[in-house]
């Protein structure tokens, strides 16, 4: 799970953003001051920084320059100053994106995902779990030597599960990344697609891999023990 440092002294807003990030499949740490952000920040710990410019003990632009000098961790500036000269100042200070307040949570999540995709190392094109293989370039999946007849959405769903193999993929995260749905958009789309995907995998003779439902609110693709020969 990718971890985000959220630097904002507006605690009610920070709590809302932290909840939204969690529902989208990210974990986060909140820092309300420049000093807290400096203390918390470690390049290898955080995948991204969300940074407000107006902080009680310092200037966000200065912190942005400092973080950029210490690492290549992407920075998205979120600011109530609007979309004027501060946008250029933020970008010149090393920010990757600038988002003026107020904003829709959906837009923030879209920018977080886009920013992380730019910095995320490319995953392998061929992914394996048991006798299930995913060819991301050809957009094909095979169980043994049998190719699965998957719809584009079913393939994208399986790909997301593969990319976090062995980990929890939250329902909200899958809905957002595959369909662009937010947590507020209640739908059975995911349940229906998971059911169809399970049926196709079972009919193809899936072994050594299983698609399980997690009580915490999601799904996981993980290796399973092959049955012992009789």
N, C-alpha and C positions, 0 to 999 in steps of 0.2 A: 504494500500500500504506500503510495507516494505521500510524503509528509510536507506540509506547507506552513511557512511562518507568516502569520497574520499580524501586521504591526499597525494598530489603530487604538487610540485612546477612547473611542466611543464604544464603551463596553456593551450596551444593548445591541448595537450594530454588529460588533465583533461576535457576539453570541449567535446572532441570526446567521451570519456568514459561516461560522463554524459548523452550525447545524446543516446548512445547505451543502457545504463541502463534504461533510460526513455522509449525507444522503447520496452524494454523487460518487462516493467511493474513495474519498481522500481523508487523511487524518490531518490535524492542524494543531499548532501551538500559538497562543495569543500573547503578544507583547504590547503593553500600553505606552511604552516610552522608548526613546532612543537607547537609553542605558539597558533596559531589559532586552531589547533586540540585539544589542551588541553581545550581551551575556549569553543569550540563547543560540545565536547563529553559529552554525558549524556547516561548512560547505558539503560535507559528506552526509549530513543529517537531513537537510532540507532539499526538496526538488524544486521549490519555487518560493518566492517571497511576494506577498501582497503588502504594499507599503502606502500608508497615508502620509501626506506631506506635512500636515499641521499636527505636530506632537508637542506635548507640554514642556519637554526639556531640550528641544533642539529642532533642527530643520531636516525634514525628510529627504530633501535633495542632497544634503551633505551625507546622510546615512546611505543613500543610494550610491553615491560615488565611492564611499568606503567599502560597501559590500561588493561593488564591481571590482574594486582593486584587490579584494581578497579572494574572489572566486568568479566562476562563470555561471553561477546559479541565476536563472532568469528572475527578473523583477517586473512585476506589474504594479504601476502606481495607480492608486485610487484616491481621488482628491475632490474636495468640495470647492476648490478654487475655480472650477469650470474648465472649459476647453480652450483657454486663451494662450498667452505666452508661456504659462507653466508647462504646457504639453511639450514645447520645444526644449525648455530647460530640463525637463525630466528625461527626455530622450537623449539629450546631449550629456546628461549625467550618468547615462548607462542603462536607463530603464528600457525594457523591451517593448512594453505597451503602456498606454495611458488611458485610464477610464475615469471620466468625470462623474462625481456624485450629483444627483441620485442616479442609480442605474438599476436595471432589472437583474435579478439574480441569474436568470438564464443567460444574459449576455456575459456576466462575469464568468460563469462556468464554461461557456463556449471559449472565452479568451484563455482561461486556465488550461483547458484541454489543448487548444491550438499552440499555446506557448510551450507546454510540456512536450508535445509531439515534435517540435522543432529541435529540442535538446535531448530527447530520449534516444538512446542508442538503438539502431534498428534491430528488431528481433530476427531470429533465424527464419529463413523462408520455409524450411521443412520442420514441422513440429510433430513429436511422437508421444503417444500415451498408450501403453499396451500394444494391441495390434491396430490402433487407430492412428492414421497419419494425415496431417494437414499440409497441403501445398499452398502457401499463401500467394505465391506469384501466379500460379495457374488457377487459383481459387477452386481447388478440388480437394475432396476428402475421401480417404479410402479406409475400409476395414479389411485388413488382409489385402487380397488382390481385388476386392470388390469396391468399385466406386459408388459413393453415395449420391443419390439424386437429391441435392439440396437446393432450396430456393436461395436467392441472394441474401435475404434476411437470416435464414437458418445458417448459412455459411458464416455471416458476420457474427452471429451469436456464438457459434462454436469457436470462432477465432478469438473472441473476447475471453471465453472460458479457457482456451488454450494458453493465452498470454499470461494468465494468472493461475496456471495449473497448480493445484494443490492448495490454493488460497480461496478465501471467501470472495465471491463476486456478488455484491449486493444487488438486489432487484433494481433499486433506483439507479445504480451505476449502469447496469445493462440496458435499462430503458433509455437512459440518456445517450449512451454511446452508440447503440444500434438504431434507435428510432428517433432520438432527439426529444424524448418526452421528459418532462420534469416530474418531481415527486408528487406534485399536486394533481397531475393528470392521471387519475385512476383508470386503469385499463387491465383487461385480462390478456392482452396481447402476448406478454412474456410467458404466462402460464401455458397458453395454447402452443406457442412455439417450442417451449421446453418439452411439452408432451409429445409433439410431433417428432422432435429431434431424438428423444429417448426411444420412440417406437422404431425409427429408422435405424438407429444404432443396434437395437436389439435384433431386428430382423436380419441385419447384415452379419450378426455373429460376433458382437463386440466381446473382447476378452482382455483381461489385464488392465482395464480402465473402467471407470464408472462416473456417471453424472448424478451427483447426490444433491438433495435439498438440505439446506442448513437452517436450523431453527432461528438463527439470528436474523434471517430475512434475506436469503439469497441462495446461490447455487455454487457448486464446486466441481470441477473436473479433476479427477485424481486417479492415480494408479491403484489398482486393487490386486489382491493376491490371486494368482492363477490357481485353479483347483488342483489339488494333488492328484497325480495319475492313480488310477485304481490298481 
